[in-house]
Amino acid sequence: MSIESEVVGRLLGLNQKVARLETLETATGLHHTLVAQVSPTVDTIIVRVRLMPGTGRTYRIASWSLGSDAAGSITIDVWKDTHANYPPTNADSITNGHEMALVASNHGEDTDLSDWTTVAVNHGDWLFFYVDAVATLTTISIALELV
């Protein structure tokens, strides 16, 4: 699997590659973790990631983890859409009101995403990570486990 990524900052015009894919082979198969790191001090940050798994391969988002440089609060929505419908918008949110979040903490995770609308990620899908709100954080790392 390969990924394309960039950060788009409305105020500062950020445009840099910030995502990497880590793969771990376990008894249950390959587990891929998509890790993106952003500085959410910019108003309206979107991390755009396009997943390029093998043709016909569908992945499932099994969990998410957030880590930050200090205790703080952040809410991050995940928007997903196909390449043909690019770009995803808020209407394409897959979190069903259960966004990734930290509340007065420097780390958090969710391993049960049954409350999300969908967790399937197909060849060529775009994922946007949209910062809805942030307080006191300067760096956040986002990790998705893809199985």
C-alpha positions in Angstrom: 0.0 0.0 0.0 1.2 3.5 -0.7 -0.2 6.8 0.6 -0.2 10.3 -0.7 -0.6 13.1 1.8 -0.4 16.8 2.3 -1.4 19.3 5.0 -3.4 22.3 3.9 -3.4 25.3 6.2 -5.8 28.0 5.2 -3.9 30.8 6.9 -0.3 29.8 6.5 -0.5 27.9 3.2 1.2 24.8 4.5 1.8 22.1 2.0 4.0 19.3 3.1 4.2 15.5 3.3 3.4 14.5 6.8 2.1 11.0 6.7 3.8 7.6 6.9 2.5 4.1 6.8 3.9 1.5 9.3 3.2 -2.1 8.7 3.3 -4.9 11.3 2.8 -8.6 10.5 1.0 -10.5 13.2 -0.7 -13.9 13.5 -3.9 -12.3 12.2 -2.3 -10.8 9.2 -0.8 -7.4 8.2 -1.8 -4.4 10.3 -1.1 -1.0 8.8 -0.9 2.1 10.9 -1.3 5.5 9.1 0.5 8.1 11.1 0.1 11.8 10.4 1.6 14.7 12.4 0.3 18.2 12.2 0.6 21.5 14.0 -3.0 22.5 14.7 -2.3 26.1 15.4 -3.6 27.1 12.0 -7.2 27.9 11.7 -8.9 25.1 9.7 -6.3 22.5 9.1 -7.1 19.6 6.8 -4.7 16.7 6.4 -5.5 15.0 3.1 -4.5 11.4 2.7 -5.2 9.2 -0.3 -4.8 5.5 0.3 -3.5 3.4 -2.5 -3.8 -0.3 -1.4 -3.5 -3.1 -3.9 -6.2 -3.1 -6.5 -9.5 -4.4 -5.1 -8.2 -4.5 -1.6 -10.5 -3.1 1.1 -9.2 -2.1 4.5 -11.0 -1.5 7.8 -10.2 1.2 10.2 -9.8 -0.9 13.4 -8.8 1.9 15.8 -7.4 5.4 16.1 -4.9 6.9 18.4 -3.9 10.6 19.1 -0.8 11.8 20.8 0.3 15.4 21.4 3.2 17.4 22.7 1.3 18.5 25.9 -2.0 18.1 27.6 -4.8 19.8 25.8 -8.0 19.4 23.9 -8.7 18.7 20.2 -11.6 17.4 18.1 -10.8 15.9 14.7 -13.4 14.7 12.2 -12.7 12.2 9.5 -14.1 12.8 6.0 -13.9 10.0 3.4 -14.9 9.9 -0.3 -13.8 8.3 -3.5 -11.4 9.9 -5.9 -14.3 10.5 -8.4 -16.1 12.6 -5.7 -13.0 14.5 -4.6 -12.8 16.4 -2.4 -14.6 15.0 0.7 -16.6 17.5 2.7 -18.2 17.6 6.1 -21.2 15.8 4.5 -18.8 12.9 4.0 -17.9 12.5 7.7 -17.6 8.9 8.8 -17.4 9.5 12.5 -21.2 9.8 13.0 -20.7 12.5 15.7 -18.0 10.4 17.5 -14.9 12.4 16.3 -11.4 11.6 17.4 -10.8 13.7 20.5 -8.5 14.6 23.4 -9.9 16.3 26.4 -7.3 17.8 28.8 -4.9 14.9 27.9 -1.8 14.3 25.7 -3.0 10.9 24.4 -6.1 9.0 23.6 -7.5 6.1 21.5 -10.6 4.3 20.5 -10.5 0.6 19.6 -14.3 0.2 19.1 -15.4 2.2 16.1 -18.8 0.5 15.8 -20.4 3.9 16.3 -18.8 5.3 13.1 -20.9 5.3 9.9 -18.3 3.3 8.1 -14.8 2.0 8.6 -14.1 0.6 5.2 -11.4 2.2 3.1 -11.1 1.2 -0.5 -8.4 1.6 -3.2 -7.9 5.3 -4.0 -10.2 6.6 -1.2 -9.4 10.1 0.2 -9.4 10.7 3.9 -9.5 14.2 5.2 -8.7 14.9 8.9 -10.5 18.1 9.8 -9.7 19.9 13.1 -13.0 21.0 14.4 -11.6 22.6 17.6 -8.3 22.8 19.4 -7.0 24.3 22.6 -3.4 24.6 24.0 -1.9 22.0 21.6 0.9 22.7 19.1 1.5 19.2 17.6 -0.8 16.3 17.2 -0.1 12.8 15.8 -2.9 10.8 14.3 -2.6 7.1 13.9 -5.2 4.8 12.2 -4.9 1.1 12.4 -5.9 -0.4 9.0 -6.5 -4.1 8.9 
